């Protein structure tokens, strides 16, 4: 329920923005948007949030995983709000995978987390394919060392 509320809050706040800075993209932003980040910027943020979400969950840092899930959810909602060329079905089909990840985080269940992240990742790739961007393929990280400078283990446990 909190996840759906985030989508509604983002939609309302996007409608109230007054600054003018429409950026270029393959998909035109909403004609009602006063400000819209470039879609590539929003999706790059989502990709990084997906990566960080994965490593936080793998490290059982459920607080960080929950934070990254909120950030990822917000990025996907912003993409849907600012770029109406993205079909509504692409956005709504992400609801269940996002809720599944949230449930796994709440339960602190690593096995459910891994399975739900696979479902979320499949949803990302299905959206890319439907938008003729199938060449942008997202995967579950497989490296032992994340390609980042952030410590993913809970503080004091690394």
N, C-alpha and C positions, 0 to 999 in steps of 0.2 A: 504494500500500500504506500509506504514511504517513497518507493521508486516512482510510482505513478504520480504522486504529489510533486516530485522533482520536475517531471515533464511539464506539469501544469504551471508551476512557479516559473520555470524557464520561459515558457511561452508568454506568460504575462509580463515578465520583466523585459523580454525582447521587444514586445510591443511598446513599452514605455521609453526605450532608449531614444535619445535625441541627438547624439553626435553623428556627424556625417563622415563616413569613410567606407565606401563600398569597394571591396577588393575584387580583383579579377579572378575568375575561375572558369573551369569547363562548364559548370552548372551555374546559371545566373541566380543571384540571391533573390529573396522575396522582394517584390516591389514596395512592400510596407516597411522593410528594414531600413533603419537609419544608419546602422552600423552592422557590418557583417565581416567576421574574419574570413580570410580565404579558406575555402574548404580543405585545401591541402594542409593548412596549419591546424585545423581542427582534427583532421584525421591523423596527422603526425602526433598530436597530443594523445589521441586515443590509442595509437599504437604503443607509445611509451607507457601509457597507463595500463594497458593490457600486459605488457612485459613486467612492470613493477607489481601489478596485481598477482601475477603468477609467482614471482619470487617471494613476495610477502606470504602468500599462502603456503608455498613449499617450505618456508621457514617457520610456519605456524605463528606468524606475527599477525594475528587476526585483527588487531586494531589497525595496523597499516593496510592490510588487505581490504578491510571495510572502507577505509579512506580512499584507497585507489579505485575501488568499485564505484564509490560516489563520484569520483572525478571522471571515470570512464563513462558512467551513465550521463553525467552532465555534458560531456563532449558529444556523445551520440545525440542527445536531445538538442543541443545547439545546432548540430548539422541538419537535423530535421526541421528545426525552426527557421533557420536562415536560408536553407536551400530546398525549396518546395519541389524541385525537380527530382528529388529523391522520393520514390514512391512510398506512400504511407505504409504499405504492407511491409516494406523493408524495415521500417522503424518498429512497427507493432510486433513483428515476429521476433524482435530482440528482447521483448519483455520477459518471456519465459526463461530464456537462458540467463538473463541478468538476475531474475528472481531465484533461479536455481543456485547461482553462485552465492547470492546473498544468504540463502538458507544454509549452504555448506559452511560459510563463514560464521554465521550465528551458532551453528552446531559445533564448530571447531573440528569438523570432520575432513581430514586430509583426502580420504578416498573419494568422498562426494565432491570435494573441491576440485580435484583433478578431473573427474568425469564432467562436472558442470563447466569447467574451463574448456574442455574439448568441445562441448556443445556451443558455448559462446563463440569460440574460434570458428567453428563451422558456420555459424550465423554471420560472422564478419565476412567470411569468404563467399558465402552465398549472395550477400548484398553486393560485394564487389563484382561478382560474375553477372548479376542481373543489371548492373550499371555499365557493362562492357569494360570493366576494370579487373577482370579475372587474373590479369598478370600481376596484380597486387595481392599476393598471397600471404596470409598471416599464419604462423604456426606456433605451437607450444614450444618455448625455449627448451633446448636439449643440452646446452653447455652446463658444465659443473660450476663454472664461474660466470655470473651474469656480466654482460657487457655494459657495466655501469659503475659509478663510483659510490653508490648508496649501499649502506649496510642493511641487509634485509632481515637478519635475525633480530629478535626483540632486544632492546637495549640491555646490556649486562649479560647477554647469553651468547656472545660470539667469541 
